[in-house]
């Protein structure tokens, strides 16, 4: 399986295609803002008609999972789901099958001036190319009036 990922402001899947708004950034903040991860998964022919599980999670620059405070206490920033694709009629046997995935996120309070990476695994398998790193801008310096 292959996966291509892109950070964006918003993403949507319609008619088997990804629609991306404000895509391709790697610098955000410092204030929390909505964002999205657009993913195109290329499933090998022999992996079709089988259930698969995916997970996305956020790590800090030290490779540690990121947690945010919620009413229920600290929660890891992670998303997971399942998919299964069929073999569409009319495509030659052995052809890879595309699966678009759009993960839209609300504002996540992250430390300003820090580096983060979204990691992806499919069926417990990770690939070095399945990561999206980004940086949060530092807070602006405080100004003092004379």
Phi and psi restraints in degrees (value plus and minus 20) as a CYANA .aco file:
   2 UNK   PHI    -144.3  -104.3
   2 UNK   PSI     133.9   173.9
   3 UNK   PHI    -161.5  -121.5
   3 UNK   PSI     118.1   158.1
   4 UNK   PHI    -139.5   -99.5
   4 UNK   PSI     110.3   150.3
   5 UNK   PHI    -145.4  -105.4
   5 UNK   PSI     129.7   169.7
   6 UNK   PHI    -166.3  -126.3
   6 UNK   PSI     110.8   150.8
   7 UNK   PHI     -98.4   -58.4
   7 UNK   PSI     119.4   159.4
   8 UNK   PHI    -173.8  -133.8
   8 UNK   PSI     152.3   192.3
   9 UNK   PHI     -95.6   -55.6
   9 UNK   PSI     -56.4   -16.4
  10 UNK   PHI    -179.9  -139.9
  10 UNK   PSI     133.2   173.2
  11 UNK   PHI    -165.9  -125.9
  11 UNK   PSI     134.6   174.6
  12 UNK   PHI    -169.0  -129.0
  12 UNK   PSI     127.0   167.0
  13 UNK   PHI    -129.5   -89.5
  13 UNK   PSI     107.6   147.6
  14 UNK   PHI    -168.7  -128.7
  14 UNK   PSI     115.4   155.4
  15 UNK   PHI      33.8    73.8
  15 UNK   PSI      16.4    56.4
  16 UNK   PHI      54.9    94.9
  16 UNK   PSI      -6.8    33.2
  17 UNK   PHI    -143.4  -103.4
  17 UNK   PSI     135.0   175.0
  18 UNK   PHI    -112.5   -72.5
  18 UNK   PSI     110.8   150.8
  19 UNK   PHI    -131.5   -91.5
  19 UNK   PSI     100.7   140.7
  20 UNK   PHI    -139.3   -99.3
  20 UNK   PSI     113.1   153.1
  21 UNK   PHI    -137.0   -97.0
  21 UNK   PSI     107.8   147.8
  22 UNK   PHI      41.9    81.9
  22 UNK   PSI      28.7    68.7
  23 UNK   PHI    -111.0   -71.0
  23 UNK   PSI     133.8   173.8
  24 UNK   PHI      74.8   114.8
  24 UNK   PSI       4.2    44.2
  25 UNK   PHI    -118.0   -78.0
  25 UNK   PSI     141.6   181.6
  26 UNK   PHI    -162.2  -122.2
  26 UNK   PSI      -6.2    33.8
  27 UNK   PHI    -156.8  -116.8
  27 UNK   PSI     110.0   150.0
  28 UNK   PHI    -166.9  -126.9
  28 UNK   PSI     150.9   190.9
  29 UNK   PHI      61.4   101.4
  29 UNK   PSI    -184.6  -144.6
  30 UNK   PHI     -98.5   -58.5
  30 UNK   PSI     -39.1     0.9
  31 UNK   PHI     -94.1   -54.1
  31 UNK   PSI     124.8   164.8
  32 UNK   PHI     -80.1   -40.1
  32 UNK   PSI     121.1   161.1
  33 UNK   PHI    -163.1  -123.1
  33 UNK   PSI     131.0   171.0
  34 UNK   PHI     -79.8   -39.8
  34 UNK   PSI     131.1   171.1
  35 UNK   PHI    -172.4  -132.4
  35 UNK   PSI     157.9   197.9
  36 UNK   PHI    -170.8  -130.8
  36 UNK   PSI     140.4   180.4
  37 UNK   PHI    -143.0  -103.0
  37 UNK   PSI     100.4   140.4
  38 UNK   PHI    -117.5   -77.5
  38 UNK   PSI     108.8   148.8
  39 UNK   PHI    -148.9  -108.9
  39 UNK   PSI     111.8   151.8
  40 UNK   PHI    -133.0   -93.0
  40 UNK   PSI      94.7   134.7
  41 UNK   PHI    -120.7   -80.7
  41 UNK   PSI     110.6   150.6
  42 UNK   PHI    -126.6   -86.6
  42 UNK   PSI      90.5   130.5
  43 UNK   PHI    -116.7   -76.7
  43 UNK   PSI     108.9   148.9
  44 UNK   PHI     -84.9   -44.9
  44 UNK   PSI     128.8   168.8
  45 UNK   PHI     -69.7   -29.7
  45 UNK   PSI     -66.4   -26.4
  46 UNK   PHI     -92.5   -52.5
  46 UNK   PSI     -29.8    10.2
  47 UNK   PHI    -117.2   -77.2
  47 UNK   PSI     -20.5    19.5
  48 UNK   PHI     -95.7   -55.7
  48 UNK   PSI     145.4   185.4
  49 UNK   PHI      37.2    77.2
  49 UNK   PSI      14.8    54.8
  50 UNK   PHI    -160.8  -120.8
  50 UNK   PSI     121.1   161.1
  51 UNK   PHI     -93.5   -53.5
  51 UNK   PSI     118.9   158.9
  52 UNK   PHI    -151.1  -111.1
  52 UNK   PSI     134.5   174.5
  53 UNK   PHI    -144.0  -104.0
  53 UNK   PSI     114.5   154.5
  54 UNK   PHI    -142.8  -102.8
  54 UNK   PSI     132.1   172.1
  55 UNK   PHI    -160.5  -120.5
  55 UNK   PSI     116.8   156.8
  56 UNK   PHI    -139.6   -99.6
  56 UNK   PSI     115.4   155.4
  57 UNK   PHI    -165.5  -125.5
  57 UNK   PSI     137.3   177.3
  58 UNK   PHI    -124.8   -84.8
  58 UNK   PSI     111.8   151.8
  59 UNK   PHI    -139.5   -99.5
  59 UNK   PSI     133.2   173.2
  60 UNK   PHI    -106.5   -66.5
  60 UNK   PSI    -196.0  -156.0
  61 UNK   PHI     -83.6   -43.6
  61 UNK   PSI     -41.3    -1.3
  62 UNK   PHI    -111.7   -71.7
  62 UNK   PSI     -14.3    25.7
  63 UNK   PHI      58.9    98.9
  63 UNK   PSI      -4.8    35.2
  64 UNK   PHI    -113.7   -73.7
  64 UNK   PSI     121.8   161.8
  65 UNK   PHI     -79.4   -39.4
  65 UNK   PSI     122.6   162.6
  66 UNK   PHI    -114.0   -74.0
  66 UNK   PSI     112.7   152.7
  67 UNK   PHI    -140.5  -100.5
  67 UNK   PSI     128.3   168.3
  68 UNK   PHI    -142.5  -102.5
  68 UNK   PSI     132.2   172.2
  69 UNK   PHI     -95.8   -55.8
  69 UNK   PSI     114.7   154.7
  70 UNK   PHI    -152.4  -112.4
  70 UNK   PSI     155.7   195.7
  71 UNK   PHI     -81.6   -41.6
  71 UNK   PSI     -46.4    -6.4
  72 UNK   PHI    -112.7   -72.7
  72 UNK   PSI     -13.6    26.4
  73 UNK   PHI      83.9   123.9
  73 UNK   PSI    -193.8  -153.8
  74 UNK   PHI     -83.0   -43.0
  74 UNK   PSI     115.3   155.3
  75 UNK   PHI    -148.7  -108.7
  75 UNK   PSI     114.6   154.6
  76 UNK   PHI     -85.7   -45.7
  76 UNK   PSI     126.2   166.2
  77 UNK   PHI    -107.6   -67.6
  77 UNK   PSI      79.1   119.1
  78 UNK   PHI    -173.2  -133.2
  78 UNK   PSI     131.8   171.8
  79 UNK   PHI    -157.8  -117.8
  79 UNK   PSI     123.6   163.6
  80 UNK   PHI    -165.0  -125.0
  80 UNK   PSI     140.6   180.6
  81 UNK   PHI    -188.2  -148.2
  81 UNK   PSI    -200.0  -160.0
  82 UNK   PHI    -148.9  -108.9
  82 UNK   PSI     134.5   174.5
  83 UNK   PHI    -170.9  -130.9
  83 UNK   PSI     138.8   178.8
  84 UNK   PHI    -169.8  -129.8
  84 UNK   PSI     113.0   153.0
  85 UNK   PHI    -138.0   -98.0
  85 UNK   PSI     128.0   168.0
  86 UNK   PHI    -112.2   -72.2
  86 UNK   PSI    -197.8  -157.8
  87 UNK   PHI    -124.2   -84.2
  87 UNK   PSI      84.4   124.4
  88 UNK   PHI     -80.3   -40.3
  88 UNK   PSI     122.6   162.6
  89 UNK   PHI     -84.7   -44.7
  89 UNK   PSI     123.9   163.9
  90 UNK   PHI      72.8   112.8
  90 UNK   PSI     -31.8     8.2
  91 UNK   PHI    -116.9   -76.9
  91 UNK   PSI     123.5   163.5
  92 UNK   PHI     -82.1   -42.1
  92 UNK   PSI     123.1   163.1
  93 UNK   PHI     -76.7   -36.7
  93 UNK   PSI     117.6   157.6
  94 UNK   PHI      75.1   115.1
  94 UNK   PSI     -29.9    10.1
  95 UNK   PHI     -91.5   -51.5
  95 UNK   PSI     122.0   162.0
  96 UNK   PHI     -90.0   -50.0
  96 UNK   PSI     134.9   174.9
  97 UNK   PHI    -137.9   -97.9
  97 UNK   PSI     107.9   147.9
  98 UNK   PHI    -106.2   -66.2
  98 UNK   PSI     119.9   159.9
  99 UNK   PHI    -151.0  -111.0
  99 UNK   PSI      91.3   131.3
 100 UNK   PHI    -103.5   -63.5
 100 UNK   PSI     124.1   164.1
 101 UNK   PHI    -158.9  -118.9
 101 UNK   PSI     109.9   149.9
 102 UNK   PHI    -140.2  -100.2
 102 UNK   PSI     102.1   142.1
 103 UNK   PHI    -135.7   -95.7
 103 UNK   PSI      86.2   126.2
 104 UNK   PHI    -115.9   -75.9
 104 UNK   PSI     116.1   156.1
 105 UNK   PHI    -143.2  -103.2
 105 UNK   PSI     123.4   163.4
 106 UNK   PHI     -96.2   -56.2
 106 UNK   PSI     158.7   198.7
 107 UNK   PHI     -81.0   -41.0
 107 UNK   PSI     110.2   150.2
 108 UNK   PHI    -131.7   -91.7
 108 UNK   PSI     101.3   141.3
 109 UNK   PHI     -93.1   -53.1
 109 UNK   PSI      86.5   126.5
 110 UNK   PHI    -135.5   -95.5
 110 UNK   PSI     133.2   173.2
 111 UNK   PHI     -83.5   -43.5
 111 UNK   PSI     108.0   148.0
 112 UNK   PHI     -83.4   -43.4
 112 UNK   PSI     131.9   171.9
 113 UNK   PHI      45.7    85.7
 113 UNK   PSI      14.6    54.6
 114 UNK   PHI    -148.4  -108.4
 114 UNK   PSI     143.6   183.6
 115 UNK   PHI    -132.2   -92.2
 115 UNK   PSI     119.1   159.1
 116 UNK   PHI    -157.2  -117.2
 116 UNK   PSI     139.4   179.4
 117 UNK   PHI    -160.3  -120.3
 117 UNK   PSI     108.5   148.5
 118 UNK   PHI    -102.5   -62.5
 118 UNK   PSI     111.5   151.5
 119 UNK   PHI    -135.2   -95.2
 119 UNK   PSI     126.6   166.6
 120 UNK   PHI    -144.4  -104.4
 120 UNK   PSI     119.2   159.2
 121 UNK   PHI    -152.0  -112.0
 121 UNK   PSI     126.1   166.1
 122 UNK   PHI    -146.9  -106.9
 122 UNK   PSI     102.6   142.6
 123 UNK   PHI      33.7    73.7
 123 UNK   PSI      17.1    57.1
 124 UNK   PHI      59.0    99.0
 124 UNK   PSI     -19.4    20.6
 125 UNK   PHI    -119.1   -79.1
 125 UNK   PSI     113.1   153.1
 126 UNK   PHI    -134.6   -94.6
 126 UNK   PSI     132.2   172.2
 127 UNK   PHI    -151.3  -111.3
 127 UNK   PSI     120.2   160.2
 128 UNK   PHI     -77.5   -37.5
 128 UNK   PSI     -49.1    -9.1
 129 UNK   PHI     -97.6   -57.6
 129 UNK   PSI     -30.7     9.3
 130 UNK   PHI    -113.4   -73.4
 130 UNK   PSI      37.2    77.2
 131 UNK   PHI    -162.2  -122.2
 131 UNK   PSI     125.1   165.1
 132 UNK   PHI    -146.6  -106.6
 132 UNK   PSI      89.4   129.4
 133 UNK   PHI    -118.1   -78.1
 133 UNK   PSI     127.5   167.5
 134 UNK   PHI    -172.2  -132.2
 134 UNK   PSI     143.5   183.5
 135 UNK   PHI    -142.5  -102.5
 135 UNK   PSI     121.8   161.8
 136 UNK   PHI    -114.9   -74.9
 136 UNK   PSI     115.8   155.8
 137 UNK   PHI     -83.3   -43.3
 137 UNK   PSI     129.6   169.6
 138 UNK   PHI     -90.7   -50.7
 138 UNK   PSI     139.0   179.0
 139 UNK   PHI     -82.6   -42.6
 139 UNK   PSI     124.4   164.4
 140 UNK   PHI     -84.8   -44.8
 140 UNK   PSI     129.0   169.0
 141 UNK   PHI     -84.1   -44.1
 141 UNK   PSI     125.2   165.2
 142 UNK   PHI     -92.5   -52.5
 142 UNK   PSI     118.6   158.6
 143 UNK   PHI    -123.8   -83.8
 143 UNK   PSI     125.6   165.6
 144 UNK   PHI    -135.7   -95.7
 144 UNK   PSI     117.0   157.0
 145 UNK   PHI    -112.8   -72.8
 145 UNK   PSI     120.3   160.3
